[in-house]
């Protein structure tokens, strides 16, 4: 039809590195949280099948730490409504998750 100003949906070239570099940090945090959620499910099943495997326990704790930290990021962003803090909040909480993971490994809270 004439005069119809429909815009085509944005399509990303998934094989172009320049397209992925322009992705905002909030989207990467969202993707990382979804992958850690899937990882938690997979490694809980593996933990139930092979209960005392060190590698499975370590990866499960890693996934839980980072999933929890990214969940805290979502809560802070929902409460504060300050999306400007995305990058600072993401990096700070990832460092906090790494520190928590190292502390858990050093104190050996779970069986090895």
C-alpha positions in Angstrom: 0.0 0.0 0.0 1.1 3.5 -0.6 1.7 5.7 2.4 2.3 2.7 4.7 5.4 3.5 6.7 6.0 0.1 8.3 9.5 -0.4 9.5 11.2 -3.7 9.0 12.1 -5.5 12.3 15.8 -5.2 13.4 17.7 -8.2 12.3 21.2 -8.8 13.7 23.9 -10.5 11.7 24.9 -13.1 14.3 28.3 -13.8 12.6 29.4 -10.2 12.6 31.7 -9.2 15.6 30.8 -5.5 15.2 27.1 -6.3 15.8 27.9 -8.1 19.1 30.3 -5.3 20.3 27.4 -2.8 20.2 25.3 -5.0 22.6 24.6 -3.2 25.9 25.9 -4.5 29.2 22.4 -5.2 30.5 21.7 -7.6 27.7 24.9 -9.5 28.5 23.9 -9.7 32.1 20.5 -11.0 31.1 22.0 -13.7 28.8 24.6 -14.7 31.5 21.8 -15.1 34.1 19.8 -17.3 31.8 22.9 -19.5 31.0 23.7 -19.8 34.7 20.0 -20.8 35.4 20.3 -23.6 32.8 23.7 -24.6 34.3 22.2 -24.8 37.8 19.6 -27.2 36.5 22.1 -29.4 34.6 24.6 -29.5 37.5 21.9 -30.3 40.1 20.9 -33.3 38.1 24.6 -34.3 37.7 25.1 -33.7 41.4 22.2 -36.1 42.2 23.6 -38.7 39.9 27.3 -38.3 40.9 27.0 -36.9 44.5 30.6 -36.5 45.6 32.4 -35.3 42.4 34.5 -32.2 43.1 34.2 -30.7 39.7 30.4 -30.9 39.6 30.2 -29.4 43.1 32.6 -26.6 42.1 30.8 -25.7 38.9 27.4 -25.8 40.7 28.6 -23.4 43.4 30.1 -21.2 40.7 26.8 -21.1 38.8 24.7 -20.4 42.0 27.0 -17.6 43.1 26.8 -15.8 39.8 23.1 -16.4 39.3 22.5 -15.0 42.8 24.6 -11.9 42.2 22.9 -11.2 38.9 19.6 -11.6 40.7 20.7 -9.0 43.2 21.5 -6.7 40.2 18.0 -7.1 38.9 16.5 -6.3 42.4 18.7 -3.2 42.7 17.7 -2.0 39.3 14.0 -2.6 39.9 14.1 -0.7 43.2 16.3 2.2 42.1 15.2 2.7 38.5 18.6 4.1 37.7 19.6 2.3 34.6 22.6 4.6 34.3 24.3 2.4 36.9 24.1 -0.7 34.8 27.8 -1.0 33.9 29.1 -0.2 37.4 26.5 -2.4 39.1 27.3 -5.3 36.7 31.1 -5.2 37.2 30.8 -4.6 41.0 28.4 -7.5 41.5 30.4 -9.8 39.3 33.5 -9.1 41.4 31.4 -9.7 44.5 30.3 -13.1 43.1 33.9 -14.0 42.3 35.0 -13.1 45.8 32.1 -15.1 47.3 33.1 -18.1 45.1 36.7 -17.9 46.2 35.7 -17.7 49.9 33.4 -20.7 49.5 36.2 -22.7 47.9 38.8 -21.7 50.5 36.6 -22.4 53.5 35.4 -25.7 51.9 31.9 -25.4 53.1 30.8 -28.3 50.9 32.4 -31.8 50.7 35.5 -32.5 48.7 
